[in-house]
Amino acid sequence: MRIALVTDYYLPTLGGVQTAVKAQREALLAAGHEVTVFCPLASPGSDPGVVALPVSRVFRPDGYPFTWPPRRTIAILTDEFRRRAIEVVHTHSEMFAALAAIRAAHALGLPVVHTMHGRIDVYTSHVLPAPRLTAPLLAALHSRQVSHRGIHVANDSAYTSTPTARVMWRLMLAQSRASARVIVPSAHFARKLTDQGITTPVTVLFNGLEPSVLDRVGSPPIRTLGPGDRMRVMWVGRLSPEKRPEVFAEAAGSFGPDVDAHLFGEGGSRRAVERIGAPVELHGSVPQAEILEAMRTSHVLVSSSWDFDNQPMVLLEAIASGLPVVFCDPDLAEVVPQGGGFLTPTPDAAGIATTIARLRRTPSLIRDASRAMLAARSAVVQDIGPTIAVYRAALSV
């Protein structure tokens, strides 16, 4: 098949969606399909399989390029889909690159498959300035491309209890309705969509890593922490409020002098992290190869995200690296192999610090968790077969 992968996230940057798209592209190419990625790029690259979409000169939410203007983007995508004889359009975001792709696909009679990677209701409430005002504006702009008409979200759950959340859930349901099939990477998110009355068929497909990632990782060692060894703790992701990097930084202030804390990533929350003044080394946004190397020499990865992520790709990288995980969100137990991680007693900085102190006192826990992660390595490789089955189902509608 000839497939278009469309995302609003700048592909070379660090982030879970970017990692998922790269893995999917590699797996589809290896299976013999033709794949083109469309995304906003700061500057056009040299890869003919990646097409740069226009970006706003002034608006960069959370530091990322923002696809704009819609009319020009629709025209580019329509032309490229026609020229490349695209058969299936697979969107990976809820912003204007994806919306333009839906408009172009509908004009050409092409099916759209949409992967909903995260909770945009949580994202906007943390990232947008004055979200009670800007979220409705964003939803209004979204509705000009994809109709929200007739969609009602009730105030009947904790995650739809605010007007801002309900506006964003209408947006997610509207984009789902405009697609032939929806993919989500976790069962807990699928249940929320079902509870909100999604009408498009939903398939739960866990994300996966490229086989080349495991090749680059090689044969990672079982993590051990001997007497007198310094414990190395790392955090990886977009520095954005919904990821709660400042909670990790606050916890690091209580880790003690024999624990080294490292934070990888960039974004709007960097200043909040810096203001805490905790003993955390900030590495900024680095290539995936550096993340994998840092994982190889670390003892624990901390995921401070709570009530946001579905299936963080960094957890899959940790599994591939045999690196134990400390996590705050009980929903993420769906991702972490049995025995490979530690759920904090509370989702705050104190809960993280308590868990790290426990592991420092009982290093055998780290060794056992590392073994559990290594035993699950093969399960994190991208299996593209189920995705292709979803494409074929979309084509048959």
N, C-alpha and C positions, 0 to 999 in steps of 0.2 A: 504493500500500500504506500501511497504518498501522503505523508502526515505533516501537519503544521502544529508545532508546540508554541503556544503563545503565553507569555508571562510579562507582568509589569515589573518584575524584579530584575535588576541589572545583573546579567548572568555571571560576569567575572567576580562579583563580590561574594563575601562570606554570608551564608544564610541557608536555611533548610530548604526553601523552595528551589533555590539555585542548585543545590546539591541533588535534589530529587529530579529536576529537569535534566541535568547533565547525565544522571544515571539512566533515566528513561531513554534519552537520546542514544546513548551508547548501546543499550540493550536492543533498541529497535534497529539500529544500523547493523548490529551483529546478527540480527535475525533476518536481514536481507531487505528491510524496508527503506524507503527514501524519507528522510526527515529534515525539516527546516525549522529552526528556532527563530521566533520573532520576539524581540524585547527592546526596551529603551536602552540605548547605549550612549555613554558620554561622547564617544567618538567611534565611527565605524571601524570594525576590526578587519582582519585578513581572512577570517574563516568564511568561505562561501556558504556554509550551512547555517550561518547566523546572520539574520537581517536586522539592521538597526532601524528602530522606529523613532519618530521625532519626539523631542523632549522639550518641556517647558524651560525657558531661560531663567525664570524667577522662582518657581515653586519646586522645592525639593523636600518632600515630607520625610523626616527622619534621616535626611542626608542622601536619599536615593533619587536617581533621575525619575521624573514623572512624565508619562506619555501625554503629549498634548501638541496640537489641537486634535479633537476627535475627527473632524471632517477629513483632514489631510491623512490621518492614520487609517481611516476606513478606506480611502482611495488607494493608499499604498498596499494595504492588505488585499483588497479586492483584485488589484492588478497582479500582485505576486501569487495569490492563490490560483488565479486563472492561468498565469504564465507557467507555473510549476505543476499545473494539473493536480492540485491538492484534492484528496478524497475525503479526509477526515480532519477536522480542526479540534485540537485539544487545548483548552484554556486552563491556566494554572493560577489565576488571580481574579479579583473582583473589581479591578480598576479599569482604566480607559484603554489599555492595550487589549485586554480581554473583551471589553465591550465592543470595541471596534472590530475585533475578530468575529464576534457574534453577528454584528451587522453585515459584515462582508460575507460570512458564511451563509446567512439567510438569503442574501441577495443572489448568491450563486447556487442555492439549493443544496448546500453541504451540511452534513450532520455535525453538531457540536457535542463534544464530550467535555465535561467540566470537572476538574479535581478541586475540591475545597480543602485546602491545606490547613487552614486555621480559623479561629474565631474572630472574624472581622469586627464583631460587636465589641469584643474586649480590646482589640487593637485600636480602634478609633477612640474609645473612651480614655485610653491612656496616651495616645500620640497626638491627636488633633488638638489644637488650641481651642479652648472654650467649646468642648464637644457638644454641649446642649444646643449651641447655636450652629456650629460647623457641620455636625453630623447630618442634620436635616438638609443643609445646603448640599452636602456631598450626595445624599440620597436623591435629592431633586435632580442633580446633574446626571446621576446614574439612571434615573427614570426617564430621562430624555432619550436615552439610548436603548434601554430595556424597560418595558412597561411594568409598573408595580400595581396596576389596576386590579382591584378585587382581592388583594392579599391582606389578610387580617392576622395580626399577632396578638394573642391574648396576654394579659398580665396574670399568668397562672403558674409561673415558675420563678425561681431565684434569678435565672439568667435573662428573663424578660421583664424584670420588675421596674426598670426605668424607661422613660420615653426614648432615650438615646439607644438603649439596647433594642427596643422594639422596632425602631426605625431601621437599624442595621439588620435585624432578622428579616424584615420585609425585603431588604435589598438582597440578602442571600437567597431567600426563597424565590424572588423574581428572577435572579440569574439562573437558578436551578431550573425554573419553569421554561426559560428560553433555551435550555439544553436538551438534547435527546437522552443523555445518560449523565449521571453524577457519580463520581468516585470520591470516597472519603477514606483516609488512612487509618481510621480507628472506629471500633464498634460503639464506643461511648458517644462519639459525635454523631454517628448514624442514628442512634436512638434519639438524640435531641432533634435532629431534622425530622424524623418520623413523628415525634411528639408535636412538632409545629406544623404538621400536615403537608409535608413535601409531596408533590404529585409525580415528579420525575422518578423513574427507577433508580435506586441507589445501590451501588456495589461497594462493599468494604474491601479495599485492596491495600495491604501494607506496602509502604514505600520500600525500596531496596537500594543498595549501593551497586555501583559498577563493579564487575569482576576485577577490573584493573585496580580498584582500591585495595582489595585483599592481596593482590599481587604486590602492590607497593608496600603494604604493611609487612608482608613476609610472614615469618613465624615469630610472633611476639612472645616475650617471656611471661611466665606467671609472676605477678607482682608480689614481691616480698618486702617487708619492712623490718630490718634487723635492729638490734640494740644500737643506739647512737646514730642511726640513719635519720636523715631529714625527710619528712613526709612532704610529697609534692602534690598539691591540689590544684586542679584547673577548672576554668569556666569558659565556655565557648558559645558565641552567638551574637546576634544583633544587640547592640547596646540601646535598648528601647524599654520604656517603662513596663510593658506587659511581660517582658522577659525577666524583670526584677534583678538586674545586675547589681543594683545598689544594696539589695538584701544580702547577696553574696559578699560584697565588700564590707558591709557591716559585720557579718559573721566572721570574716577574716580577722577583724580586730580582736577576736577572742580565741583564735586558733592556738596561740602560744608561739614562743620563739623558735620551736623546732619544726614548724610547719611553714612551707613556702607556698604562697597563693599566687596564681597566674591567671590573668584574664585576657582572652583573645576575642577581638571584635571591635567594631566601631559603630557610632550612632549618637543620637541626641542625648542619651543618658550618660555620656562620658563625664560631663562636668559634675553631675550628681555623684558619680562614683569618686571622682577626684576630691570633691568637697568633704567626703567622709574622712579622708586622710588615713585610710587603713593601709596596712603593709601588703599591698597588692601590686604586682608588676603588671603594667598595662602594655600589651604587645600590639594593639591595634588590629586592623584587618590584615590577615596574612593568607597566603595560598593554602589550599587544602593539604599539600604535602607537608607544610610546617605544622599544621594541626596534628596530622597523623604521627609525625616525629615526636611532638610534645606528648602525645598520648602514650607513646611507647615508653617514655621515661617518667611518666606520672604514676601516682598510686591510686588516685580517685578523680573522677569527673563529678562536678556538682551541677545539677540542674535546679535552678531556683524558680523556674516558671511555675505558675499555679493558676489553674482554671483558664488556660489559654491554649496550650499546645495540644495537638492531636497525636502526632508521632514525630518527635524531633529527630531530624536526620543525624544530629550529633550523637544521639544515643546509639544509633546504628553504627556510627564510626567507632564509638567506644566498644561495642560488642566485637566488631571486627578487630579491634586492637587488644582485646582481652582486658579492658580497663573497667573496674568496678564503678558503679554510679551511685551517688547520693541524690535523691530526688524528693521534692516537696509535694507534688501533686499525686494523690493516690490513683488517679485515672491513668497515669503513666506506667503503672504496674503492668498494664496490658502490653507494653513495649519491652520492659526489662525482663530478661530470662529469669526463671526461678532460681533464687540464690545468688543472682548476679548484682543485686543492688540493695540499697538501704533507704526505706522511706523514713523521712524525718518525723519525729513525734509531733511537731507543730510546723506549719509552713513558713515560719518567720526566721530571722537571723539566729535567734536562740536555738531553734530546732536544728538548723544546719550545724552550728557550733557544737551542740551536744553530740550530734552524730559523729562529727570529725573527732571529737575527744574520745568517744567510745572506740573508734577504729584505731586511734593512736595508742590507747591502752591495751587493745586486744588485736595486734596486727595479724593474727591468724585469720581473722574475719576477712581481711583484704585478700589474703592468699586464696581462701576458699571461694570468694566471690569472683576473683580473676579466673579461676579454673572453670567456674560456671559460665562465665562470658566466653571463654575460649571454646568451650564445648558447643556453644550456640552460633559460632561464626558462620557456618555454611547457610544458616537460615536468613541471613541479612543480605544475601546477594539478590539483585533485582531479577525477579521472575516475570518476564514480559508477556508470557502466554495469556494470563488472565486479562491483561490490559488489551491485548489484541482481540480477545473474545468480546470485550466491551465495545471496541471499535466495530466489529462485525455486527453486533447487535444494533448499534446506532445506525449502521448503513442499511439495515433491513427494515427500519421504521418507515 
